[in-house]
Amino acid sequence: MHWLASETGQVNEWAKAHDALILNLDSPLAGKVATLLMEDDPLYGAEVVALLQVDHLLYKRFDECSSGERQLVRIAYALLKRPEAIVLHEPFRYLDRYRREHLTMLLERLGRLGVTIGYTERANERGVHPTFTVTPSEGKLSLDVRNVSYRHPLQPVYAVEDVTFVADMPGLTVFIGTNGSGKSTLIELMAKSMRPLQGKIRRSVRPLYLPPEEEYGPFPHARNRRVEQLRAVLASSVPIVLLDEPTVGLTREEREAFYEALLEKRRTAQVVCATHDTTLLNIADRIVSLSNGRIVFDGTRNQFMERSLVWSHSSSAQ
């Protein structure tokens, strides 16, 4: 695997030298995952599905998958083109730490099978340190989620099941969990983008919601769309802010500037972030861990570190 800087012309040079197919992994797909990956060539599709171990997603529609699951489906879909060399833009963008490690291993295996792979990852790049203006939030702050459950249409299992979450004061709450654990679905329910099948959600105001995939958010013509979206979030006075993977696709300097601004924003707003970013976990006032649509932990960072085997023994979480 070859890491390529995204803004220096290195991608095009490398792709030309290797006659590589350049694939952006942010294009929307539609339909059932099984149809997308298995319909044209069932044998080859089955091999790709087995290689990337996404067979558990075959029964889902693409739009029912989490951001990380969609990323894996997009990579599998790209491999159906049978490229001898390929450039993947941000292949790890929405993956939890375990799936990132696993995908790295699988892409290295593809390399041994004869596919030359280049990839970009802006998180490894350095750039300009942006300026964020933080506006203090105002108004009553209350977010009350009681015994909420939600199941995507025609799906056999709940994406969120019997979840209760209450927040009535400023602070930074981080939702963590593996891809498909229910983080994004719960955030969307809180934003009222979807209606729960069971339970009730009460909010003092309509929250400010930022989706995980920047192409679905505002500022479509901005050169650095995610930074502009975060600027708008931090400049708003809305007291409830819901952010799904806010730091994905940011350079090191952009993340550092956002962390600094977020520490100020959380003094007057309840900010809820669904994320795999360990820095956000380390500065959180409250951590909520989800697994299979259920909350398995809800408490302070110190309490979480005391109880967690994986995070407390991981150098990346220190």
C-alpha positions as CSV (number, residue, x, y, z in Angstrom):
1,M,0.0,0.0,0.0
2,H,1.2,3.5,-0.9
3,W,0.1,6.6,1.0
4,L,-0.4,9.6,-1.3
5,A,-0.7,13.2,-0.5
6,S,-4.1,14.4,-1.7
7,E,-3.3,18.1,-2.6
8,T,0.2,18.0,-4.1
9,G,-0.5,16.3,-7.5
10,Q,1.0,13.1,-6.2
11,V,-2.3,11.1,-6.7
12,N,-2.5,11.8,-10.4
13,E,1.3,11.2,-10.9
14,W,1.1,7.9,-9.1
15,A,-2.1,6.9,-10.9
16,K,-0.6,7.7,-14.3
17,A,2.6,5.8,-13.5
18,H,0.7,2.7,-12.5
19,D,-2.3,3.0,-14.9
20,A,-4.5,3.0,-11.8
21,L,-8.2,3.6,-11.5
22,I,-8.9,6.6,-9.2
23,L,-12.0,6.0,-7.0
24,N,-13.7,8.5,-4.7
25,L,-15.5,6.7,-2.0
26,D,-18.1,9.3,-1.3
27,S,-20.4,8.5,-4.3
28,P,-23.9,7.4,-3.2
29,L,-25.1,3.9,-4.0
30,A,-28.7,2.7,-4.0
31,G,-30.4,-0.7,-3.5
32,K,-29.7,-3.8,-1.5
33,V,-26.0,-4.5,-0.8
34,A,-26.5,-8.1,-2.1
35,T,-27.7,-6.7,-5.4
36,L,-24.9,-4.1,-5.6
37,L,-22.1,-6.7,-5.0
38,M,-23.5,-10.0,-6.3
39,E,-25.8,-9.4,-9.3
40,D,-23.4,-8.9,-12.2
41,D,-20.9,-11.7,-11.4
42,P,-22.0,-13.8,-8.4
43,L,-18.8,-15.8,-8.2
44,Y,-16.5,-12.8,-8.2
45,G,-18.9,-10.8,-6.0
46,A,-19.0,-13.6,-3.5
47,E,-15.2,-13.7,-3.4
48,V,-15.0,-9.9,-2.8
49,V,-17.7,-10.2,-0.1
50,A,-15.7,-12.9,1.6
51,L,-12.4,-11.1,1.3
52,L,-13.8,-7.9,2.9
53,Q,-16.0,-9.9,5.3
54,V,-19.2,-7.9,4.6
55,D,-21.5,-10.8,4.2
56,H,-23.5,-9.7,7.3
57,L,-24.4,-6.5,5.3
58,L,-25.9,-8.4,2.3
59,Y,-29.5,-8.2,3.7
60,K,-29.4,-4.5,4.2
61,R,-30.1,-1.6,1.8
62,F,-27.1,0.7,1.3
63,D,-28.9,3.6,2.9
64,E,-29.6,1.5,6.0
65,C,-25.8,0.9,6.6
66,S,-23.8,3.0,9.0
67,S,-21.1,5.4,7.6
68,G,-18.4,2.8,8.2
69,E,-20.4,0.0,6.7
70,R,-21.1,2.1,3.6
71,Q,-17.4,2.7,3.3
72,L,-16.7,-1.1,3.2
73,V,-19.5,-1.6,0.7
74,R,-18.1,1.2,-1.5
75,I,-14.6,-0.4,-1.5
76,A,-16.1,-3.8,-2.3
77,Y,-18.1,-2.2,-5.2
78,A,-14.9,-0.6,-6.5
79,L,-13.1,-3.9,-6.5
80,L,-15.8,-5.4,-8.7
81,K,-14.2,-3.5,-11.6
82,R,-11.2,-5.9,-11.3
83,P,-8.5,-3.1,-11.3
84,E,-4.9,-4.1,-11.5
85,A,-4.0,-0.8,-9.7
86,I,-6.3,1.5,-7.8
87,V,-6.3,4.7,-5.8
88,L,-8.7,4.8,-2.9
89,H,-9.6,8.2,-1.5
90,E,-10.0,8.1,2.3
91,P,-10.7,4.3,2.6
92,F,-10.5,4.5,6.4
93,R,-12.6,7.6,6.8
94,Y,-15.5,6.2,8.8
95,L,-14.1,3.0,10.2
96,D,-13.8,2.1,13.9
97,R,-10.3,1.2,15.1
98,Y,-10.9,-2.6,14.7
99,R,-12.3,-2.4,11.1
100,R,-9.4,0.0,10.2
101,E,-6.9,-2.6,11.3
102,H,-8.8,-5.3,9.6
103,L,-9.2,-3.4,6.3
104,T,-5.5,-2.6,6.3
105,M,-4.7,-6.3,6.6
106,L,-7.1,-7.1,3.8
107,L,-5.8,-4.4,1.4
108,E,-2.2,-5.7,2.1
109,R,-3.5,-9.2,1.1
110,L,-5.0,-7.7,-2.1
111,G,-1.5,-6.4,-2.8
112,R,-0.1,-9.9,-2.5
113,L,-2.8,-11.0,-4.9
114,G,-1.5,-8.6,-7.5
115,V,-3.6,-5.4,-7.0
116,T,-1.4,-2.3,-6.6
117,I,-3.1,0.0,-4.1
118,G,-2.6,3.7,-3.4
119,Y,-4.6,5.6,-0.9
120,T,-5.1,9.1,0.6
121,E,-5.8,10.1,4.2
122,R,-6.0,13.7,5.0
123,A,-5.6,12.9,8.7
124,N,-1.9,12.3,8.0
125,E,-1.5,15.6,6.2
126,R,-0.4,18.9,7.5
127,G,-2.1,22.1,6.4
128,V,-3.2,25.6,7.4
129,H,-4.4,26.2,11.0
130,P,-8.0,27.5,10.5
131,T,-9.7,30.0,12.6
132,F,-13.0,29.1,14.3
133,T,-15.2,31.8,15.9
134,V,-17.3,30.4,18.9
135,T,-20.6,32.0,19.7
136,P,-22.0,31.3,23.2
137,S,-25.2,29.3,23.1
138,E,-28.4,30.6,24.5
139,G,-31.8,29.3,25.5
140,K,-33.2,26.4,27.5
141,L,-31.2,23.2,27.2
142,S,-33.1,19.9,27.5
143,L,-32.8,16.7,25.6
144,D,-34.8,13.8,26.9
145,V,-34.7,10.4,25.1
146,R,-36.9,7.7,26.9
147,N,-37.0,4.0,26.0
148,V,-36.5,4.7,22.3
149,S,-36.3,1.9,19.8
150,Y,-36.0,2.1,16.0
151,R,-35.7,-0.6,13.3
152,H,-35.1,0.2,9.6
153,P,-38.0,-0.9,7.3
154,L,-38.0,-4.7,6.6
155,Q,-35.0,-5.3,8.8
156,P,-35.1,-8.2,11.3
157,V,-33.1,-6.4,14.1
158,Y,-33.4,-3.1,15.8
159,A,-30.7,-0.4,15.0
160,V,-31.5,1.2,18.4
161,E,-33.3,-0.6,21.2
162,D,-34.7,0.7,24.4
163,V,-32.3,3.6,24.7
164,T,-32.7,6.3,27.4
165,F,-30.5,9.4,27.3
166,V,-31.0,12.6,29.2
167,A,-29.0,15.8,29.0
168,D,-30.0,19.1,30.6
169,M,-26.7,21.0,31.0
170,P,-23.8,22.1,28.9
171,G,-20.9,19.7,28.2
172,L,-19.3,17.4,25.6
173,T,-20.9,13.9,25.3
174,V,-19.2,11.3,23.1
175,F,-21.0,8.3,21.6
176,I,-18.6,5.5,20.8
177,G,-19.0,2.0,19.5
178,T,-18.1,-0.1,16.5
179,N,-19.5,0.5,13.0
180,G,-23.2,-0.5,13.1
181,S,-23.6,-0.2,16.9
182,G,-26.4,2.4,16.5
183,K,-24.5,5.7,17.1
184,S,-25.6,7.5,13.9
185,T,-29.1,6.2,14.1
186,L,-29.5,7.5,17.6
187,I,-28.1,10.9,16.6
188,E,-30.6,11.1,13.7
189,L,-33.4,10.2,16.0
190,M,-32.4,13.0,18.4
191,A,-32.2,15.4,15.4
192,K,-35.8,14.2,14.5
193,S,-34.5,13.2,11.0
194,M,-36.3,9.9,11.8
195,R,-39.2,9.0,14.1
196,P,-38.7,6.3,16.7
197,L,-41.0,3.2,16.5
198,Q,-41.2,3.1,20.3
199,G,-40.5,5.6,23.1
200,K,-40.4,9.4,23.1
201,I,-37.9,12.2,22.4
202,R,-38.4,15.6,23.9
203,R,-36.2,18.6,23.1
204,S,-36.3,22.2,24.3
205,V,-35.1,23.4,20.9
206,R,-34.5,21.9,17.5
207,P,-30.9,20.7,17.6
208,L,-28.2,21.7,15.2
209,Y,-27.3,18.5,13.3
210,L,-24.2,17.8,11.2
211,P,-24.3,14.5,9.2
212,P,-21.1,12.3,9.0
213,E,-20.7,12.6,5.2
214,E,-19.8,16.2,4.3
215,E,-21.4,15.9,0.8
216,Y,-24.8,15.8,2.5
217,G,-24.2,18.9,4.6
218,P,-24.2,22.7,3.7
219,F,-21.7,24.7,1.7
220,P,-21.5,22.4,-1.3
221,H,-19.2,24.8,-3.2
222,A,-16.7,25.5,-0.5
223,R,-13.1,24.4,-1.1
224,N,-12.8,22.9,2.4
225,R,-16.4,22.0,2.9
226,R,-16.0,20.3,6.3
227,V,-14.2,23.2,7.9
228,E,-16.9,25.6,6.7
229,Q,-19.6,23.3,8.1
230,L,-17.8,23.3,11.5
231,R,-17.4,27.0,11.4
232,A,-21.2,27.4,11.0
233,V,-21.8,25.0,13.9
234,L,-19.5,26.8,16.3
235,A,-20.9,30.2,15.3
236,S,-24.5,29.1,16.0
237,S,-26.2,30.0,19.3
238,V,-28.3,26.8,19.4
239,P,-27.8,25.1,22.7
240,I,-28.0,21.5,21.5
241,V,-25.5,20.4,18.9
242,L,-25.4,16.9,17.3
243,L,-22.2,16.0,15.4
244,D,-21.7,12.7,13.6
245,E,-18.0,12.1,12.9
246,P,-17.1,15.8,12.9
247,T,-13.3,15.4,12.6
248,V,-13.3,12.9,9.7
249,G,-11.4,14.2,6.7
250,L,-9.6,17.0,8.6
251,T,-5.8,17.5,8.6
252,R,-3.9,17.6,11.9
253,E,-4.0,21.4,12.1
254,E,-7.7,21.5,11.4
255,R,-8.4,18.9,14.1
256,E,-6.3,20.8,16.6
257,A,-8.1,24.1,15.9
258,F,-11.5,22.3,16.2
259,Y,-10.6,20.7,19.5
260,E,-9.7,24.1,21.0
261,A,-12.9,25.7,19.8
262,L,-15.0,22.7,20.9
263,L,-13.7,23.1,24.5
264,E,-15.0,26.6,24.5
265,K,-18.4,25.7,22.9
266,R,-19.1,23.0,25.4
267,R,-19.3,25.6,28.2
268,T,-22.6,26.9,26.9
269,A,-24.0,24.0,24.7
270,Q,-24.7,20.3,25.0
271,V,-22.5,18.9,22.2
272,V,-23.1,15.3,21.3
273,C,-20.5,13.7,19.0
274,A,-20.6,10.2,17.5
275,T,-17.0,9.5,16.8
276,H,-14.0,7.1,16.6
277,D,-11.7,10.0,17.4
278,T,-9.7,9.2,20.5
279,T,-8.9,12.8,21.2
280,L,-12.6,13.6,21.4
281,L,-13.0,10.7,23.8
282,N,-10.1,12.0,26.0
283,I,-11.7,15.5,26.3
284,A,-15.3,14.3,26.8
285,D,-17.3,15.1,30.0
286,R,-19.5,12.1,29.4
287,I,-19.0,8.9,27.4
288,V,-21.9,6.7,26.1
289,S,-20.9,3.4,24.6
290,L,-23.3,1.5,22.3
291,S,-23.3,-2.1,21.2
292,N,-26.0,-3.7,19.0
293,G,-28.2,-0.7,19.4
294,R,-28.1,-0.7,23.2
295,I,-26.3,1.5,25.7
296,V,-23.7,-0.6,27.5
297,F,-22.0,2.3,29.4
298,D,-23.0,5.9,30.3
299,G,-20.7,7.8,32.6
300,T,-17.6,10.0,32.9
301,R,-14.3,9.4,31.1
302,N,-12.6,8.3,34.3
303,Q,-15.3,5.8,35.0
304,F,-15.1,4.5,31.4
305,M,-11.3,4.1,31.6
306,E,-11.6,2.2,34.9
307,R,-14.1,-0.3,33.4
308,S,-12.8,-0.6,29.8
309,L,-10.3,-3.3,29.0
310,V,-9.5,-2.2,25.5
311,W,-9.3,1.6,25.9
312,S,-7.5,1.6,29.3
313,H,-4.7,-0.6,27.9
314,S,-4.4,1.2,24.5
315,S,-1.6,3.7,24.1
316,S,-3.7,5.5,21.5
317,A,-6.3,6.3,24.2
318,Q,-3.9,7.9,26.6
